[in-house]
């Protein structure tokens, strides 16, 4: 029978493993502020993201581990908190110093629901308690104003634009600045320059995640953007049919060539469940996204079904995760967002420390 001390509590918690990082929560530094009062124990678990997909499991496993090792323990109080790890990048810190992680949501082709996925992922992360922003980088076809239901123009403060906020997400789009009835007729460098200004000339404040909804495709504009934006990683959205998967592979190659890690693949419009009879119909085939992720050696974040509410929510400025938070479709997307957050944490924890480079300037 173990004596109730901070040391025995820590020893017991070494049995609790992070399923993604394959290390115990003590070694990872998650355990904070252990306090013992008589036979009662209180502590705090500080995770790497508020959107941790195994948050509740950590809490339950920790309590069970303490009780197993120290049977005479009384009440166990475990507070859950988070501290999102920042992507270490000098260029990012110079341009957007308060932003910890930047994530591009991309697709090899149009029409796969990339913007719908990007908006719902951003809102999902915010609903879990993260500080989130979204840049609508699709200059020629901005959809954020409609999908967020924002009909106003951003204001200025201290010579910077203030992003508009809806559903807990800070948003910036060229659609806020130009007449929605006018086409944006710009060459590539002008479009890229506008997105750059969304970084340097916007006051984003402190953010855990800044999501970039990129234009579809892998052309010059997309390549310029991913080379300019200091990205933590990218998510590729596809649909199950072969033509979309072929383009998704091209998108992955593009990110690989510019040294941007692919955090995972999301398969959208994966299947359709009839609301009357419950029959499943694989309209665009099925399983292609997961198979492609396996072949290319990247995580598969999940599949989103065809659902009228997802489309309708985007049309009326109420993303399904906010408009129908208790629906199974919203829960599916929120789990994908949590898997994305987990992949970002895995990348940071498992990545080797960056060597210090001394830069000599000729004067």
N, C-alpha and C positions, 0 to 999 in steps of 0.2 A: 504494500500500500504506500503510495507516494505522498510525501508531505506537500501541503499546498503552499508553494512559493512561486515567484516569477519564473525561476529556472525550470521548475517542473511543468508549469503551464507552457512555456516555450518548447520544452522537450516533447510534450504531448502534441503540440501543433505542428511539429515537424512531420507528422504522419499525414498531414493534409497537403495534397499535391495539386498544383495547377495543371489541369488536363492538357493545356496547350503548350505551356512552357516547360512541363515535365520537371519542375523543381518544387520543393516544398515552400509554403507561404512564409516560413520564417527566414529561409535563405533569400527569398525574393524581397524581403523587407516589408511585407504587408502588415505585420503585426506591430501595433503601436499602443502606447499608453496602458500597459497592464496595471491594474489596481486590485489589491486584495484587501477586503474588509471582512474580518472574521473568516467565515467559510464562503463568502461570496466573491465572485470574480467579475471584473468588468475589463473590457479591452476594446480596441478599435482596429478594424481591418481596413487599411487604405489600399484600394485597388488602383490599377492603372487607367481605368476608365469608368465613368458612372454607368456606361452601357455594357458592362460586363455580362456576357451571356450565362455565366455560372455564379452570379452574385449570391443568389439564395442558397445554392449548393455549398458555397464556401462557408456561409454562416451556419448551416445545419451540420456540416462535417466538422467544423471547428468545435461546436458545442459537444458533439458526440465524442470527439477525440479527447476533450478535457474530462468528460464524465467517465470515460473508459479508463483513463490513466489515473484519475483522482476520484474514486467513488464517493468520498466524503464531502465533495464540493457542494456548496449550496446553490444559490441563484447564479446564473451565468448571463451577463449582459454584454452583447456584442453590437457595437455601433459600426455601421458600414459607411465609409467615405471613399473619396477617390482623388487622385492627383494625376491628371493626364500627362504622360511623358511627352516632352517636346522633341520634334525632329530637329537634330542639330545641323544647321545649315547657315553659314555666314551670310550668304546672299539673301536667304529668306529673312533672317533676323535684321538685315539692313533695310529691307523693303517694308516688311510687315512684322515689326518686332514683337507685337503682342499676340501673334498667331502661332500656336504650337504645331499644328499639322495642316497640311494642304493636300487635298485629295481630288483628283480629276475623275469625273464620271464620263466615260467615252463610249462610242460605238463605232463599228466599222462602216455602218450604213445608217441612213435615216429610217424612220418609221418603226423602230423597235421599242419605243417608249423610254428612251434614255432620260429625257427631261422629267417625265413622271417619276421614274425611279430616283433620280437625283433629288427632287423636291421631297419625296416621301422619306428618303434616307435622312435628309437634313432635319426634317421635322421629328422623325423618330429619335434621333440622337438628342435633340433638344428636349423631347418629352422625358427622356431618361435622366435629364439633369445636366447635359453637356452644354457648353457655350458654343453656338454654331453660327456660321455665316454661309451664304451661298452667292457665288458670282455667276451670273448668267452670261457665259462667255460666247454664246451663240449670237453674235452680233447681227447676222442677217435674218435670223428667225427667233427673236427673244420670246420666251414663253413664261418666264418667271412672273411678270405682272399679272397675267391671267391666272396662272396656277396658284399664286399666293393671294389673289384677290386684292391687289394693291393698285389704286388709281390716283396716286398723288406723286408729286415730284420731290426728290430729296433736297434737304436744306444744306446750307453751308455753315461751317463753324471753324474758326481758326484756319481759314483758307483751305479747308478740306470738306469733301462731301460727307454727309452723314447717311449711312445706309438706312433704308427703311426696314421696319421690323414687323413680322407677322408670324403667328404660331410659334413664337419663341426663337425665330431665325432672323438674323440680320441679312438683308438682301440688297444686291446692286445689279442693275440691268440697264442696258442701253435703251430698253423699252421705257424706262422712267424719264429719259431725257429727250426722246424724239417723238414726233407725232406718230401714233400707232397706225395711221392710214398712209404714211409715207414709207416707201421702201428705202432701206439703207444701201446706197450704191457706192461702195468703197472697194478699193483694191486691198489686197492682202495686208500690206504694211500698215494701212490706216486702221483696219480691223484689229490687228494685233496691238497697235498702239493704244486703241481704246481700252482693251483688256488690261494692258500694262498700267494704264491710269486708274483702273479699278483697284489696283494694288497700292500704288504710290500716292494717289490723290484722294483716297477714301479713308476715313477714320474708323477702322474696324474695332479698335479697342482690344480687349483681351478675349481671345477665342481659343477653344480646344481644337475645333475642326473648322476649316474653311473649305467648302465644297465648290468645285468648279464644274459647271455643266457645260462641257465642251461641245462645239459643233460636231455633227456627224462626219465620218470619213477620216482619211489619213493623208490629206493633201498638204499644201504648203502652209496654209493658215494654222492647221492643227499642229504641224511640226514646229512652227515658229512659237506657238503658244507653250507647248510642253518643254521647249528648250528655254523659254524665258521664265516661266513660272517655276520657282523652286519647289517641286512636288515631293511630298512624303511618299506617295504612291498613286496608283490608278485602279479604278474599277471599270471593267468592260461589260456592257449590257448587250445581250443578244437575244434572239428568239430561236426556237429549236430547229428551224428548217436549214437545209444545207447552205443556201445562198447567204444567209445571215451569219452562219458559223464561219464560212470562208472569210467573210469580211472581218469578223471578230478576231480571227487569227492574224490578219494583217494589222489590226490595231495593236495587238499584243506585240508583234514584231516592231512596230513603230516605237512603243514605249521601251522595249528592250534596247533598241539602238541608241536611245538617248539616256540610258541608265536610270529609268524610272521603274521601280518595282511594281509589278502587277499584284495588287492585293487580293484580287479574286474576280470571278465571273458570276454575273447574275443572269439567269434565264427568265426573261419576261414573256408574258402571254404563253406560258408553258402548257396550259391545258384549260379546258372549259368544263365546269360542272353545271348541268342543267338545274335551274332553281325549282323546277316542277317535279322532275323525276329522279334527280340525283345522278343521272348518267354522266360519265366522264367522256369527253371527246377531245382527242389530241389533234386539234385543228392544224397546228403547224408542226406535226410530228412531236416527239417527246424524247427527253434524255440527252439531247445533243449538247447542251451546255455543260452538263456534268461530264460527259465523255470527252469533250474538248478540253475542259480543265484538267482532267486526268492525263490526257495525251501531252498537254503542254506543261504539266508540272506546276500548276497554279491552283490556289484554293477555289473550291466551288462554294459560293456564299449562299446559294439557294435559288428556288424557283417561285415565280409569282404567277398565279393563274389569270386568265382572262376574267374580268369581273366588271360589270356595268358601273358599279359604285366607284371603282378606281378612275374610270374615264370621266364620270359625272363629277366627281370631287375635283378633278383637275380643271374642268370647265367652269365650275362655280367658285373657284378660289378656296376650296376647302379640301386639302389632301385627305385621302381616305384614312390615314392613321390618326388624323385629328377629328375628322367628321364621323367616323365609325370606329372609335378606339377599341371597342370590345368585340369587334368582328374578327373572325378567323383570318380574313384577308389582311387586316391591319396587323394582327399578331405575326403573321408570316413575314411581313415587311420589317416589323420591328426586330424580329429575330435575325434577319439578314443584316440590319444596321448594327446589331450587337456583334455579329460575326465579323463585320468590317472593322469595328472598333477593336475587337480582339486581335485581328491580323495586324493592325497598326501597332498594338502593344507588343505583339510577338516580334515584329520587325525591330523595334527599338531595343527590347531586352536581349534578343539573340544576336544583334549586330555587334561586331567587334568595335572597340573604341577607335575613333578616328585619330590618326597620328597628327601631331602638331606640325605645321609647316611654317617655317620662317621665311617671310617674304622680304627680299632685299630690294630696295629702290635705289636706282642710280640718280644722283643729284648733281 
